[in-house]
Amino acid sequence: MTTNRAARTAKPKPGGTSPRRKVGSRSSGARSIAIGPAAALEEARRAGLLDGDKTEHVSFRAPPALIEAAKRMSGVASPTELGILALAMLAQPDPFVEFMKRTRGRLGADHTLDY
């Protein structure tokens, strides 16, 4: 079996296009979703969560190291962008959690448990 080395080592750029991953089970029609910060914002945009005026004000204090680490990991530049991204990620359901709930207690026919 040969693999594409570039595909194995490629890492997404901060704020850039996110890799795509299959989520779900075959029987439920697995759908391809994008993962990462850009994908979270795109999903929120598609759901209409970013429409309208920005009239709600949110303010809180946080440790600078936490803010800087979150900015670095997400690729956003400002605290406002970081807050919008965090809210967008919290507002969208996690497809992995939904998959785990849907498939709880089911194993493949050839699966054995070792105790």
Secondary structure as GFF3:
##gff-version 3
##sequence-region A 1 115
A	DSSP	alpha_helix	5	9	.	.	.	ID=ss1
A	DSSP	beta_strand	20	23	.	.	.	ID=ss2
A	DSSP	beta_strand	31	34	.	.	.	ID=ss3
A	DSSP	alpha_helix	37	46	.	.	.	ID=ss4
A	DSSP	alpha_helix	64	74	.	.	.	ID=ss5
A	DSSP	alpha_helix	79	91	.	.	.	ID=ss6
A	DSSP	alpha_helix	95	102	.	.	.	ID=ss7
###
